[in-house]
Amino acid sequence: MSKSLATARDTPRQGSLTDPVRHPAGAGPGVLARRAFLLIALTLLVPGSAQVVAGNRRLGRFALRITLTAWLLGAAALVLLLVSRPTLINLIANPITALLLVIVLAVLALGWAALFLNTLRLIRPVLLAPRVRAAVVAALVLAMLLSSGSLGYAAYLLNVGRAAIGTIFSNGPAMEPSEGRYNFLMMGGDAGSDRTGRRPDSLSVISVDAKTGKSAIISIPRNLQNAQFSEGSPMRKIYPDGYDCGNECLINAINTEVTNKYQDLYPGVEDPGAQATLEAVSGTLGIKVQAYVLVDMDGFAKLIDAMGGIRIKAGGWVPISGETVDEANGIHGMPLGWIPAGDNKLDGYHALWYGRSREFVDDYARIARQQCVQQAMLKQLDPATLLSKFEDIVKAGTKVVDSNISASQLGSFVDLAMKSKSQPVSRLTIGPPDFDASFSTVPDFAKIHQAVDKLLGPAPAAGAAGDSLRGTAAVPGPLSAAGARPDALAATQPAPSPSSSDFTPVTTTPEGEPITEKMLNDFKRNGDEQSIRNLVATNGQCAPL
């Protein structure tokens, strides 16, 4: 009985030897062509299935187990994305799990490629007609590129991101929200190799609600005097009454002074100058700023180029300033060009100048434009842009000179950034339009703290008197004798917001003649800078598109 069962088991089933899938030698040309494309499709869609039906079943079953495992892990990742997106991002951003994932993706890519080569052997191209043979080989190469090639490229991009995260972010402990908010100090400056310490050209705090992602930008003028250091700052031993040593003690000079003189007060701190500046901003605003990011201006321009540019609506013409001819009075030679009023798409070079230029206007117009550029970047860095230009964006991102943000919280902060994209951004400037232009010279810190509290506090009930300082349209307000606008303190009027788009760009003279680059340059050649000031006075108005 057992002998007969063994004989039956070893004897091919009737018709199996004529099965064209496993035994194609006697099949016709049409069947062979369909069989070839079927095997390619099986390897593409269910790796290992072609081997099960037409080749080495042991290899096929092993490959199918790997395929099923990969599908289950992918489904788990999708569930995690829907249920806890920050957890998934943190897993991918973690250097150990990211490295493991890079290795796994690379192995899967090689394994899938090996299956395709095995499938080509199963197809037996010599049995195909010449034209069909060429089409089958082309289809197999295309399928291999779509599958194995995509996995290999994903492994490469993940490795690029892993290296960038290690370069940009710190390995320090995670930080806790302060009064329900994360506060990040953004500093922009030039970090040349010939410089010791950095004088930031721009200082702003991005404050984000830890639950909703609702954000606000607080800009601090670089010429703010008597900045207050926060409680516990080592610099309070040097300047117990604030950073007050005359006109040279501006807030943007703290970085350089601490780097050159007081590094010993910050043992174990990677960038004492940046940390001291963070403490000065914290004490000045009356909030706890937990982290800083210092961006090199060259890196800023490259990042915008990597994004494909930004789109803004400009309220007035902005010069690309030429060589400085009178540094004391801020006078430059002929402009190298102009950014016109109206709708613009700016590359990195022009976006950098749009946020940096202050010729013919004051620092506060420049601050408003910088806020607008930041909002445009946040608004326009959507998932499609990030995915399509990931490598360029990541490489440009490594131009971030310094940051003490922990990589372990990257997922949470990316999640908050995605939430904030759909919400208006509130703003406050410690200077015009929220305070008098002279306020930065003799600031009243109690009034600053009051304005910041109103900006970041709970939103008033609908219909309540005043709408605080949150993302509202520009309404001029009088200045008090103390230097602060009454509406900035009492919220009796809404404060202007650079995110408002309800302004009309100034594109003509008061007489109705179109403003042109030639007109502005002619005024400059004739020494009539006041006419230029009159025509570009609204260039602080800006809105992201």
WOCORLIN-V420453 format. One record per pair of residues at least 12 apart in sequence whose C-alpha atoms are under 10 Angstrom apart, sorted by the first residue. I is the first residue (numbers start at 1). GAP is how many residues later the second one is. D is the distance in whole Angstrom. If there is no record, write none. Layout:
i:gap:d
I:GAP:D
I:GAP:D
This chain:
i:gap:d
19:35:10
20:12:8
20:15:8
20:34:9
21:13:10
21:14:6
21:15:9
21:17:9
21:18:9
21:29:9
21:32:7
21:33:6
21:34:9
21:101:9
21:102:9
22:13:10
22:28:10
22:29:10
22:30:10
22:31:7
22:32:4
22:33:7
22:100:8
22:101:10
23:31:8
23:32:10
23:99:10
24:12:10
24:30:9
24:98:9
24:99:8
24:100:9
24:103:8
25:99:9
25:102:7
26:101:10
27:100:9
28:99:9
28:100:9
29:98:8
29:99:7
29:100:7
29:103:9
30:98:9
30:99:10
30:102:10
31:97:10
32:91:8
32:92:9
32:93:9
32:95:8
32:96:7
32:97:9
32:100:9
33:90:9
33:92:10
33:94:9
33:95:7
33:96:8
33:99:7
33:100:8
33:102:10
33:103:8
34:98:10
34:102:10
35:19:10
35:87:10
35:88:8
36:83:9
36:84:8
36:86:8
36:87:5
36:88:8
36:89:8
36:92:9
36:96:9
36:97:9
36:100:7
36:101:9
36:103:10
36:104:9
37:86:9
37:95:10
37:98:9
37:99:7
37:100:10
37:102:8
37:103:8
38:12:8
38:85:10
39:12:9
39:14:9
39:15:8
39:77:9
39:80:7
39:81:9
39:83:8
39:84:7
39:101:10
40:75:10
40:76:7
40:79:7
40:80:8
40:83:9
40:96:8
40:97:10
40:99:8
40:100:6
40:101:10
40:103:8
40:104:9
41:98:9
41:99:9
41:102:8
42:77:9
43:69:8
43:70:10
43:72:7
43:73:7
43:75:10
43:76:7
43:97:9
43:100:9
43:101:9
43:104:10
44:68:9
44:71:9
44:72:8
44:96:9
44:99:6
44:100:8
44:102:9
44:103:7
44:104:9
45:22:10
45:98:10
45:102:9
46:17:9
46:18:7
46:21:7
46:22:9
47:13:8
47:14:10
47:15:10
47:16:6
47:17:6
47:18:10
47:19:9
47:20:6
47:21:9
47:64:9
47:65:7
47:68:7
47:69:9
47:100:10
48:12:4
48:13:7
48:14:7
48:15:5
48:16:5
48:17:9
48:18:9
48:19:8
48:64:9
48:67:7
48:68:10
48:71:9
49:12:8
49:14:8
49:15:7
49:18:10
49:66:10
50:14:10
50:65:9
50:66:9
50:68:9
50:69:7
50:72:9
50:73:10
51:12:9
51:13:9
51:64:8
51:67:8
51:68:7
51:71:8
52:12:9
54:65:9
54:68:7
54:69:9
55:63:9
55:64:8
55:66:9
55:67:7
55:68:10
56:62:9
56:66:10
59:56:9
60:55:9
63:48:9
63:49:9
63:52:8
66:42:9
66:45:10
67:41:9
67:45:10
70:38:9
76:12:10
84:327:10
84:328:10
84:331:10
85:326:7
85:327:8
85:329:9
85:330:7
86:323:8
86:324:8
86:325:4
86:326:5
86:327:8
86:328:7
86:329:6
86:330:9
87:321:10
87:322:9
87:323:10
87:324:6
87:325:8
87:328:10
88:323:7
88:324:10
89:319:10
89:320:9
89:321:7
89:322:5
89:323:8
89:324:10
89:325:8
89:326:9
90:317:8
90:318:6
90:319:7
90:320:6
90:321:5
90:322:8
90:323:10
90:324:10
91:317:9
91:319:10
91:320:8
92:66:8
92:69:9
92:70:8
92:318:10
92:319:9
93:65:9
93:68:8
93:69:7
93:70:10
93:72:7
93:73:9
93:314:7
93:315:8
93:316:9
93:317:7
93:318:8
94:68:8
94:71:9
94:72:9
94:313:7
94:314:7
94:315:10
94:316:9
94:317:10
95:64:9
95:66:10
95:67:6
95:68:8
95:70:8
95:71:8
95:312:9
95:313:10
96:66:9
97:65:10
98:57:9
98:60:7
98:61:7
98:63:9
98:64:7
98:65:10
99:56:9
99:59:8
99:60:7
99:63:8
99:64:10
101:53:10
101:54:8
101:57:8
101:58:9
102:49:10
102:50:9
102:52:8
102:53:5
102:54:7
102:55:9
102:56:7
102:57:6
102:60:9
103:49:10
103:52:8
103:53:10
103:56:10
104:47:10
104:51:8
105:43:9
105:45:10
105:46:6
105:47:7
105:48:9
105:49:7
105:50:6
105:51:9
105:53:10
106:42:9
106:43:10
106:45:7
106:46:6
106:47:9
106:48:9
106:49:6
106:50:8
107:41:10
107:44:9
107:45:9
107:48:10
108:39:10
108:40:8
108:43:7
108:44:8
108:47:10
109:35:9
109:36:10
109:38:8
109:39:4
109:40:7
109:41:8
109:42:5
109:43:5
109:44:9
109:45:10
109:46:9
110:38:7
110:39:9
110:41:9
110:42:8
111:37:8
112:32:8
112:35:7
112:36:6
112:37:9
112:39:9
113:28:10
113:30:10
113:31:6
113:32:9
113:34:8
113:35:6
113:36:8
114:30:10
114:34:9
115:29:9
115:33:10
116:24:7
116:25:9
116:27:9
116:28:7
116:31:10
116:32:9
117:23:9
117:24:10
117:27:9
119:21:9
120:16:9
120:17:8
120:20:8
120:21:10
123:13:9
123:14:10
125:12:8
156:235:9
157:233:8
157:234:7
157:237:9
158:232:10
158:233:9
160:230:9
160:231:7
160:234:7
160:235:8
161:229:9
161:230:8
161:232:10
161:233:6
161:234:9
161:236:10
161:237:10
162:232:10
163:231:9
163:232:10
163:235:9
164:230:7
164:231:7
164:232:9
164:233:7
164:234:6
164:235:10
165:229:9
165:232:9
165:233:8
165:241:10
165:242:7
165:245:9
166:232:9
166:240:10
166:241:8
167:230:9
167:231:7
167:232:9
167:233:9
167:234:9
167:235:9
167:236:9
168:125:9
168:226:10
168:229:8
168:230:6
168:231:8
168:232:6
168:233:8
168:234:7
168:235:6
168:236:9
168:237:9
168:238:9
168:239:9
169:124:9
169:229:10
169:231:9
169:233:8
169:234:6
169:235:6
169:236:6
169:237:6
169:238:5
169:239:9
169:240:10
169:241:9
170:232:9
170:233:7
170:234:5
170:235:6
170:236:5
170:237:6
170:238:9
171:233:8
171:234:8
171:235:6
171:236:6
171:237:7
172:232:7
172:233:8
172:234:5
172:235:8
172:236:8
173:231:10
173:232:9
173:233:6
173:234:9
173:235:8
173:236:9
174:231:8
174:232:6
174:233:8
174:234:6
174:235:6
174:236:10
175:115:7
175:116:8
175:230:8
175:231:8
175:233:10
175:234:8
176:34:9
176:114:8
177:31:9
177:32:9
177:33:7
177:34:10
177:111:9
177:112:10
177:113:8
178:31:10
178:32:9
178:109:8
178:110:6
178:111:8
178:112:8
179:30:9
179:31:9
179:108:9
179:109:9
179:277:10
179:278:10
180:28:9
180:29:6
180:30:6
180:31:8
180:32:10
181:25:10
181:26:6
181:27:5
181:28:5
181:29:5
181:30:8
181:31:10
181:32:9
181:33:9
181:34:9
181:106:10
181:107:9
181:108:9
181:109:10
181:275:9
182:23:10
182:24:8
182:25:6
182:26:5
182:27:7
182:28:6
182:31:10
182:33:9
182:106:9
182:107:7
182:108:7
182:109:9
182:231:9
182:234:10
183:22:6
183:23:6
183:24:4
183:25:6
183:26:9
183:27:10
183:32:10
183:33:9
183:34:10
183:99:9
183:104:8
183:105:7
183:106:5
183:107:6
183:108:7
183:109:9
184:20:8
184:21:5
184:22:5
184:23:6
184:24:8
184:33:10
184:94:9
184:104:9
184:105:6
184:106:6
184:107:5
184:108:5
184:109:7
184:221:9
185:18:7
185:19:6
185:20:4
185:21:6
185:22:9
185:32:10
185:33:9
185:34:10
185:89:10
185:92:9
185:93:7
185:96:8
185:97:9
185:104:7
185:105:8
185:106:6
185:107:4
185:108:6
185:109:8
185:218:10
186:14:9
186:16:8
186:17:6
186:18:5
186:19:6
186:20:7
186:31:10
186:33:10
186:92:9
186:105:9
186:106:6
186:107:5
186:108:6
186:109:8
186:217:9
187:12:9
187:13:6
187:14:7
187:15:6
187:16:5
187:17:7
187:18:9
187:65:9
187:87:9
187:90:9
187:91:10
187:105:8
187:106:6
187:107:5
187:108:6
187:109:9
187:110:10
187:215:10
188:12:5
188:13:6
188:14:5
188:15:7
188:16:9
188:105:8
188:106:6
188:107:5
188:108:6
188:109:6
188:110:10
188:111:10
188:112:8
188:168:10
188:212:9
188:213:10
189:12:5
189:13:7
189:14:9
189:63:10
189:105:7
189:106:6
189:107:5
189:108:6
189:109:9
189:111:10
189:212:10
190:104:10
190:105:8
190:106:5
190:107:6
190:108:7
190:109:9
190:211:10
191:103:9
191:104:9
191:105:6
191:106:8
191:107:9
191:108:10
191:210:8
192:104:9
192:106:10
195:61:9
196:59:9
196:60:7
196:61:9
196:63:7
196:64:7
197:56:9
197:57:9
197:58:6
197:59:4
197:60:8
197:61:8
197:62:5
197:63:7
197:74:9
197:75:9
197:76:7
197:77:9
198:54:8
198:55:8
198:56:9
198:57:6
198:58:5
198:59:9
198:61:9
198:75:8
198:76:9
198:96:9
198:98:10
199:23:9
199:51:10
199:52:9
199:53:5
199:54:6
199:55:8
199:56:6
199:57:6
199:58:9
199:74:10
199:75:10
200:22:7
200:51:9
200:52:6
200:53:8
200:54:10
200:55:8
200:56:9
200:74:10
200:77:10
200:94:8
200:95:9
200:96:9
200:97:10
201:20:9
201:21:7
201:22:10
201:51:7
201:96:9
201:155:8
201:166:10
202:17:8
202:18:8
202:19:7
202:20:6
202:50:8
202:92:10
202:93:10
202:153:9
202:154:9
202:161:10
202:164:9
202:165:8
202:168:8
202:169:10
203:15:9
203:16:6
203:17:5
203:18:7
203:19:7
203:48:9
203:49:8
203:74:9
203:75:10
203:78:9
203:91:9
203:164:9
203:167:10
204:13:7
204:14:5
204:15:4
204:16:6
204:17:9
204:18:10
204:77:9
204:88:10
204:163:9
204:166:9
204:167:8
204:224:10
204:225:9
205:12:6
205:13:5
205:14:6
205:15:8
205:73:10
205:76:8
205:77:9
205:80:10
205:84:8
205:86:10
205:87:9
205:222:10
205:223:10
206:12:7
206:13:9
206:83:9
206:86:10
206:168:10
206:219:10
206:220:10
206:221:9
207:80:10
207:82:9
207:218:10
207:219:10
207:220:10
207:249:8
208:205:9
208:208:8
208:209:9
208:212:8
208:217:10
208:248:9
209:207:8
209:211:9
209:247:9
210:202:9
210:203:9
210:206:7
211:205:8
211:208:9
212:204:7
212:205:10
212:207:7
212:208:7
212:211:9
213:200:9
213:202:8
213:203:5
213:204:7
213:205:8
213:206:5
213:207:5
213:208:8
213:209:9
213:210:8
214:202:8
214:203:9
214:205:8
214:206:5
214:207:9
214:208:9
214:209:6
214:210:8
214:211:7
214:212:9
214:242:10
215:201:9
215:202:9
215:204:10
215:205:6
215:206:9
215:208:8
215:209:8
215:210:5
215:211:7
215:212:9
215:241:9
215:255:10
215:256:10
216:204:10
216:208:9
216:209:5
216:210:4
216:211:5
216:212:8
216:239:8
216:240:8
216:253:10
216:254:8
216:255:9
217:154:7
217:157:9
217:158:9
217:208:7
217:209:6
217:210:5
217:211:6
217:212:8
217:238:10
217:239:10
218:67:9
218:153:9
218:208:9
218:209:6
218:210:5
218:211:6
218:212:8
218:234:8
218:237:9
219:145:9
219:148:7
219:149:9
219:151:9
219:152:8
219:208:8
219:209:6
219:210:5
219:211:6
219:212:9
220:31:9
220:32:10
220:61:8
220:64:9
220:65:9
220:144:10
220:147:8
220:208:9
220:209:6
220:210:5
220:211:8
220:220:9
221:29:9
221:30:8
221:31:9
221:142:7
221:143:7
221:145:10
221:146:8
221:208:8
221:209:7
221:210:7
221:211:10
221:219:7
222:28:7
222:29:6
222:30:5
222:31:8
222:141:9
222:145:10
222:218:9
223:24:9
223:25:9
223:26:8
223:27:5
223:28:6
223:29:7
223:30:9
223:140:9
223:217:7
223:218:8
224:19:10
224:23:10
224:25:8
224:26:5
224:27:6
224:28:8
224:60:10
224:206:9
224:207:9
224:214:10
224:215:8
224:216:5
224:217:6
224:218:8
224:219:8
225:17:9
225:18:7
225:19:7
225:20:9
225:21:8
225:22:7
225:23:9
225:24:6
225:25:5
225:26:6
225:27:9
225:214:9
225:215:6
225:216:5
225:217:7
225:218:7
226:13:9
226:15:8
226:16:5
226:17:4
226:18:5
226:19:8
226:20:9
226:21:10
226:23:7
226:24:7
226:25:8
226:54:10
226:58:9
226:214:9
226:215:8
226:216:8
226:217:8
226:218:10
226:219:10
227:12:10
227:14:9
227:15:5
227:16:5
227:17:7
227:22:9
227:23:8
227:24:6
227:25:10
227:27:9
227:50:9
227:52:10
227:53:6
227:54:7
227:55:10
227:56:7
227:57:6
227:58:9
227:213:10
227:216:9
227:218:9
228:12:8
228:13:7
228:14:4
228:15:6
228:16:9
228:23:9
228:51:8
228:52:5
228:53:8
228:54:8
228:55:5
228:56:5
228:57:9
228:58:9
228:217:8
229:12:9
229:13:6
229:14:8
229:47:8
229:48:9
229:49:9
229:50:5
229:51:4
229:52:7
229:53:7
229:54:5
229:55:7
229:56:10
229:57:10
230:12:10
230:46:9
230:48:9
230:49:5
230:50:6
230:51:8
230:52:6
230:53:4
230:54:8
230:55:9
230:56:8
230:57:9
230:58:8
230:59:10
231:48:8
231:49:10
231:51:9
231:52:7
232:47:9
233:32:9
233:33:10
233:42:9
233:43:8
233:45:10
233:46:6
233:47:8
233:50:9
234:28:9
234:30:10
234:31:6
234:32:7
234:42:8
234:45:9
235:19:10
235:23:9
235:27:8
235:30:8
235:31:10
235:41:7
235:42:10
235:44:9
235:45:9
236:43:10
236:44:10
237:28:10
238:24:9
242:38:9
242:41:9
242:42:9
243:37:8
247:194:9
250:190:9
250:191:9
251:26:7
251:29:8
251:30:8
251:33:10
252:25:8
252:28:10
253:20:9
253:24:9
254:18:10
254:19:7
254:20:8
254:21:10
254:22:7
254:23:6
254:24:10
254:26:8
255:16:9
255:17:8
255:18:4
255:19:6
255:20:8
255:21:7
255:22:6
255:23:9
256:16:10
256:17:6
256:18:9
256:20:10
256:21:10
257:15:10
257:16:7
257:19:10
258:13:10
258:14:7
258:15:5
258:16:9
258:17:9
258:18:7
258:19:9
259:12:8
259:13:6
259:14:5
259:15:9
259:17:9
260:12:10
260:13:9
261:12:10
262:14:10
263:13:10
269:135:10
270:132:9
270:133:10
270:134:9
271:131:8
271:132:9
271:133:9
274:17:10
274:18:7
274:19:9
274:20:8
274:128:9
274:129:9
274:130:10
275:15:10
275:16:9
275:17:8
275:128:10
275:129:9
277:15:9
278:12:8
278:13:8
278:14:7
278:15:10
283:162:9
283:166:9
284:159:9
284:160:10
284:161:7
284:162:9
284:164:8
284:165:8
285:145:9
285:160:7
285:161:9
285:162:10
285:163:6
285:164:6
285:165:9
285:166:9
285:167:7
285:168:9
286:159:8
286:160:9
286:162:8
286:163:5
286:164:9
286:166:8
286:167:9
287:162:8
287:165:8
287:166:9
290:114:9
290:115:8
291:112:7
291:113:6
291:114:6
291:115:9
292:110:8
292:111:6
292:112:6
292:113:7
293:107:7
293:108:8
293:109:6
293:110:4
293:111:7
293:112:8
294:105:10
294:106:6
294:107:6
294:108:5
294:109:6
294:110:10
295:102:9
295:103:9
295:104:7
295:105:5
295:106:6
295:107:7
295:108:9
296:102:10
296:103:6
296:104:6
296:105:6
296:106:9
297:51:10
297:52:10
297:55:7
297:59:9
297:102:9
297:103:9
297:104:10
298:50:9
298:51:9
298:54:8
298:98:9
298:101:8
298:102:10
299:49:9
299:96:9
299:97:6
299:98:7
299:99:8
299:100:5
299:101:7
299:102:9
300:48:7
300:49:9
300:51:9
300:52:7
300:96:8
300:97:8
300:99:8
300:100:8
301:46:8
301:47:4
301:48:6
301:49:8
301:50:7
301:51:6
301:52:9
301:95:9
301:98:10
302:45:9
302:46:6
302:47:8
302:50:10
302:90:9
302:91:8
302:93:9
302:94:6
302:95:8
302:97:8
303:44:10
303:45:7
303:74:10
303:89:8
303:90:6
303:91:8
303:92:8
303:93:5
303:94:6
303:95:9
303:96:8
303:97:10
304:42:8
304:43:6
304:44:5
304:45:9
304:46:10
304:47:8
304:48:9
304:69:10
304:73:8
304:77:10
304:89:8
304:92:9
304:93:10
305:41:9
305:42:6
305:43:5
305:44:8
305:46:9
305:87:9
305:88:8
305:91:9
306:41:9
306:42:8
306:79:9
306:80:9
306:83:7
306:84:8
306:85:9
306:86:5
306:87:5
306:88:9
306:89:9
306:90:7
306:91:9
307:40:9
307:41:9
307:70:8
307:73:8
307:74:7
307:75:10
307:78:7
307:79:8
307:81:9
307:82:7
307:83:9
307:85:8
307:86:6
307:89:10
308:37:9
308:38:9
308:39:7
308:40:9
308:72:10
308:73:10
308:77:8
308:81:8
308:84:10
308:85:10
309:35:10
309:36:6
309:37:5
309:38:4
309:39:6
309:40:10
309:41:9
309:42:8
309:67:10
309:68:9
309:71:9
309:72:10
310:34:8
310:35:6
310:36:5
310:37:7
310:38:8
310:40:10
310:41:8
310:63:8
310:64:10
310:65:10
310:66:6
310:67:7
310:68:10
310:69:9
310:70:7
310:71:9
310:234:8
310:235:8
311:32:7
311:33:6
311:34:4
311:35:6
311:36:9
311:40:9
311:62:9
311:65:7
311:66:9
311:68:10
311:69:8
311:232:9
311:233:6
311:234:5
312:29:10
312:30:8
312:31:6
312:32:5
312:33:6
312:34:8
312:39:9
312:57:10
312:60:8
312:61:8
312:63:10
312:64:7
312:65:10
312:189:10
312:230:7
312:231:6
312:232:4
312:233:5
313:27:10
313:28:7
313:29:5
313:30:4
313:31:6
313:32:9
313:59:9
313:186:10
313:188:8
313:190:9
313:191:9
313:192:8
313:228:8
313:229:5
313:230:5
313:231:6
313:232:6
314:25:9
314:26:7
314:27:5
314:28:5
314:29:6
314:30:7
314:40:9
314:55:9
314:58:10
314:187:10
314:189:9
314:190:9
314:191:6
314:192:9
314:224:9
314:225:7
314:226:8
314:227:6
314:228:5
314:229:7
314:230:9
315:25:9
315:26:5
315:27:6
315:28:9
315:54:10
315:186:10
315:188:7
315:189:7
315:190:4
315:191:6
315:192:8
315:221:8
315:222:9
315:223:6
315:224:5
315:225:7
315:226:5
315:227:6
315:228:8
316:23:9
316:24:7
316:25:4
316:26:7
316:188:9
316:189:6
316:190:5
316:191:7
316:192:10
316:199:10
316:219:8
316:220:5
316:221:7
316:222:5
316:223:4
316:224:7
316:225:7
316:226:9
317:21:7
317:22:6
317:23:5
317:24:5
317:25:9
317:37:10
317:188:9
317:189:8
317:190:8
317:198:9
317:199:9
317:200:9
317:203:9
317:215:9
317:218:8
317:219:5
317:220:9
317:221:8
317:222:6
317:223:9
318:17:10
318:19:9
318:20:6
318:21:5
318:22:7
318:23:8
318:32:10
318:35:8
318:36:7
318:37:9
318:38:10
318:39:7
318:40:8
318:41:8
318:42:9
318:43:9
318:48:10
318:218:7
318:219:10
318:220:10
318:221:6
318:222:9
319:15:10
319:16:6
319:17:8
319:18:6
319:19:4
319:20:6
319:21:9
319:31:10
319:34:8
319:35:8
319:37:10
319:38:7
319:39:8
319:40:7
319:41:9
319:198:9
319:201:9
319:202:10
319:217:9
319:220:10
320:14:9
320:15:6
320:16:5
320:17:5
320:18:6
320:19:7
320:29:10
320:30:8
320:32:10
320:33:6
320:34:8
320:36:9
320:37:7
320:38:9
320:39:9
321:12:7
321:13:7
321:14:5
321:15:6
321:16:7
321:17:9
321:32:8
321:35:10
321:36:7
321:37:9
321:38:7
322:12:6
322:13:5
322:14:5
322:15:9
322:37:10
323:12:8
323:13:9
330:28:9
330:29:7
330:30:9
331:28:8
331:29:9
331:198:10
332:27:8
332:28:10
332:192:10
333:191:9
333:192:9
334:187:7
334:188:10
334:190:7
334:191:7
335:24:10
335:182:10
335:185:9
335:186:7
335:189:9
336:185:10
337:13:10
337:180:8
337:184:9
338:12:9
338:15:10
338:16:9
338:178:9
338:179:7
338:180:10
338:182:9
338:183:9
339:12:9
339:14:9
339:15:7
339:178:9
339:200:10
340:165:9
340:166:9
340:167:8
340:175:9
340:176:8
340:177:8
340:196:10
340:199:9
341:163:9
341:164:6
341:165:6
341:166:6
341:167:10
341:174:9
341:175:10
341:195:9
341:197:9
341:198:8
341:200:10
341:201:9
342:162:8
342:163:5
342:164:8
342:165:7
342:200:9
343:162:9
343:199:10
343:200:9
343:201:9
343:202:8
344:200:10
344:201:9
345:200:9
346:27:10
351:18:10
351:19:9
351:22:7
352:18:9
352:21:9
353:13:10
353:17:10
354:12:8
354:15:7
354:16:8
354:18:10
354:19:8
354:185:9
354:186:10
355:12:7
355:13:8
355:14:5
355:15:5
355:16:8
355:17:8
355:18:7
355:19:9
355:185:10
356:13:8
356:14:8
357:12:9
357:13:10
358:181:10
358:182:10
359:173:10
359:174:9
359:177:10
360:169:7
360:170:8
360:171:10
360:172:7
360:173:5
360:174:9
360:175:10
360:176:7
360:177:8
360:179:10
361:171:10
361:172:7
361:173:9
361:175:8
361:176:7
361:177:9
361:178:8
361:179:8
362:70:10
362:75:9
362:175:9
362:178:9
363:68:9
363:69:9
363:74:9
363:177:9
364:65:8
364:66:9
364:67:7
364:68:6
364:69:8
364:73:8
364:176:8
365:67:8
365:68:9
365:172:9
365:173:8
365:174:7
365:175:4
365:176:8
365:177:10
366:173:8
366:174:6
366:175:10
367:62:8
367:64:9
367:65:10
367:131:10
367:173:8
368:59:9
368:60:10
368:61:8
368:64:9
368:65:9
368:129:9
368:130:6
368:131:10
368:171:9
368:172:5
368:173:7
368:174:7
368:175:10
369:129:8
369:170:8
369:171:6
369:172:7
369:173:6
369:174:9
370:128:10
370:170:9
370:172:9
371:54:10
371:56:8
371:57:10
371:58:10
371:126:9
371:127:7
371:128:9
371:169:10
371:171:9
371:172:9
371:173:10
372:53:10
372:125:9
372:126:6
372:127:7
372:128:10
372:168:9
372:169:9
372:170:6
372:171:6
372:172:6
372:173:10
373:125:10
373:169:9
373:170:8
373:171:7
374:170:9
375:46:9
375:49:9
375:50:8
375:123:9
375:124:8
375:168:8
375:169:7
375:170:10
376:123:9
376:166:10
376:167:8
376:168:5
376:169:7
377:167:8
378:39:8
378:40:9
378:42:9
378:43:7
378:166:10
379:38:10
379:39:9
379:41:9
379:42:6
379:43:8
379:44:10
379:165:8
379:166:8
380:41:9
380:164:9
380:165:9
381:12:10
381:37:10
381:40:9
382:36:9
382:39:9
383:35:9
423:48:9
424:46:8
424:47:6
424:48:9
424:73:10
424:75:8
424:76:9
425:45:7
425:46:6
425:47:9
425:72:8
425:73:9
425:74:7
425:75:10
426:29:7
426:30:9
426:42:10
426:43:7
426:44:4
426:45:4
426:46:8
426:69:9
426:70:9
426:71:7
426:72:9
426:73:8
427:25:10
427:28:8
427:29:10
427:42:7
427:43:7
427:44:7
427:45:9
427:68:8
427:69:8
427:70:6
427:71:8
427:72:9
428:20:10
428:23:8
428:24:8
428:27:7
428:41:7
428:42:9
428:43:10
428:60:9
428:67:8
428:68:9
428:69:8
428:70:10
429:19:10
429:22:10
429:23:10
429:59:10
429:66:10
429:67:10
429:68:10
430:13:9
430:18:7
430:21:9
430:22:10
430:54:9
431:12:10
431:52:9
431:53:8
431:54:10
432:47:10
432:51:10
432:52:9
432:53:9
432:64:10
433:41:9
433:42:10
433:43:8
433:44:8
433:45:10
433:46:9
433:51:9
433:52:8
433:55:9
433:62:8
433:63:7
433:64:9
434:17:9
434:35:9
434:42:9
434:43:8
434:44:10
434:45:9
434:49:9
434:50:7
434:51:6
434:52:9
434:53:8
434:54:6
434:55:9
434:61:7
434:62:8
435:12:10
435:13:9
435:16:10
435:42:10
435:43:10
435:44:7
435:45:9
435:47:9
435:48:6
435:49:4
435:50:5
435:51:9
435:52:10
435:53:8
435:54:10
436:42:9
436:43:6
436:44:8
436:45:9
436:46:9
436:47:5
436:48:6
436:49:7
437:42:10
437:46:8
437:47:9
438:44:10
438:45:7
438:46:10
439:43:8
439:44:5
439:45:7
440:43:9
442:40:10
442:41:9
443:39:9
443:40:8
443:41:9
444:38:8
444:39:8
444:40:9
447:35:9
447:36:9
447:37:7
447:38:10
447:41:9
447:42:7
448:36:9
448:40:9
448:41:9
449:40:9
450:38:9
450:39:6
450:40:9
451:17:9
451:18:8
451:33:9
451:34:10
451:36:9
451:37:6
451:38:5
451:39:8
451:40:9
452:17:9
452:36:9
452:37:9
453:36:10
454:13:10
454:14:6
454:15:7
454:16:9
454:34:8
454:35:8
454:36:9
454:37:8
455:13:7
455:14:5
455:15:6
455:16:10
455:33:9
455:34:10
455:36:9
456:12:9
456:13:9
456:14:9
457:12:10
465:26:8
465:27:7
465:28:9
466:21:9
466:24:9
466:25:5
466:26:5
466:27:6
466:28:7
467:20:10
467:24:7
467:25:8
467:26:7
467:27:6
467:28:9
468:19:8
468:20:8
468:21:9
468:22:8
468:23:5
468:24:8
468:25:8
468:26:6
468:27:8
469:18:8
469:19:7
469:20:9
469:22:7
469:23:10
469:24:8
469:25:6
469:26:5
469:27:8
469:28:8
470:24:8
470:25:8
470:26:9
470:27:8
471:23:9
471:24:8
471:25:8
471:26:6
471:27:8
471:28:7
471:29:7
472:21:10
472:22:6
472:23:6
472:24:6
472:25:6
472:26:9
472:27:8
472:28:7
473:21:7
473:22:7
473:23:5
473:24:6
473:25:8
473:26:8
473:27:6
473:28:8
473:29:7
473:30:9
474:19:10
474:20:7
474:21:6
474:22:4
474:23:6
474:24:8
474:25:10
474:26:7
474:27:10
474:28:8
474:29:9
474:67:10
475:12:10
475:18:7
475:19:7
475:20:6
475:21:6
475:22:9
476:17:9
476:18:9
476:19:8
476:20:8
477:15:10
477:16:7
477:17:9
477:18:8
477:19:9
496:45:10
497:44:9
497:45:9
497:46:9
498:42:8
498:43:6
498:44:5
498:45:6
498:46:9
499:42:9
499:43:7
499:44:5
499:45:7
499:46:9
500:41:9
500:42:8
500:43:6
500:44:9
501:40:9
501:41:7
501:42:5
501:43:8
501:44:9
502:40:10
502:41:9
503:35:10
503:38:8
503:39:9
503:40:9
504:34:10
504:37:9
505:33:8
505:34:8
505:36:8
505:37:9
506:29:8
506:30:8
506:31:9
506:32:7
506:33:8
506:35:10
507:28:9
507:29:9
508:27:8
509:22:10
509:25:9
509:26:7
510:24:10
510:25:9
515:20:8
515:21:10
519:13:9
520:12:6
520:13:10
520:15:9
520:16:9
